[in-house]
Amino acid sequence: MGNAIGNPSLFESFFTFDFNFAGATLYVPEELLDTYKSTSPWSGFGTILPWTEELEASVDETSELGIALNAENGKVMVSGLADGAQVSCYTLDGRMLGKASADGGTTSFTAESNSVVIVKAGKKTFKVYVK
């Protein structure tokens, strides 16, 4: 598994050309903070801060947004979505696990057990541990 610094496909998969980088905050591993601040395109973010455990998304936090995540037995279930909402799922090294439109407010992806994945639903992004 690599990090996002050397993985342009991860960057391109999350951001569109009209994204306001100068007004956005990027959270990165603390030990890589200086590297991200000095490496393009990441250095274009207005604020770059270290990632802490307090920032990790929990089911309680996602439920406030109307989105529920359940990740176990190698399957990531996303519910509480508008029908047709676009959802994508990625490994931490930027490999896309899948992209789908919500049907009946839900969608799911297959992921490796005991892994962490990134789920992007609309403009919201969540980091999820798959049991």
C-alpha positions, 0 to 999 in steps of 0.5 A: 500500500502506498500513500497519495503523494505519489499517486496522481490517480487518487488525486484525479479520482476525488477532485474535479477541475473546478474544485476550490483547492485554496478554500479547502482543508486537506488532512494527511498523516502527521509524519507526511505533513511537510511533504504534502505542503511542498508537493504539487498538486497537494500544496495547492490546498489552502490548509493542510493539517495532520490527521488525528483519530478524532477526525475518523468518521463514525457511524454516528457522524454519518447518520447525522448526514442521513447516510449509514455505513455498514462494513463487515464480512468484506462488504461495504453497504451504504444507505440513506442515499437519494436514488441515483446518487453516485457513490464510489469506493477506493482502497487507501492506495487509490485503486477504485473498488467500484462506482455505482448509482444508489438504487432504493437509497442503497448501494454496496461494494466488495472490499477485502476484510480487515482493510480501510476503504474510502467511500465517496458519496456525493460531496462527502467522503468517509474512511471506513474499516471493513471487518 
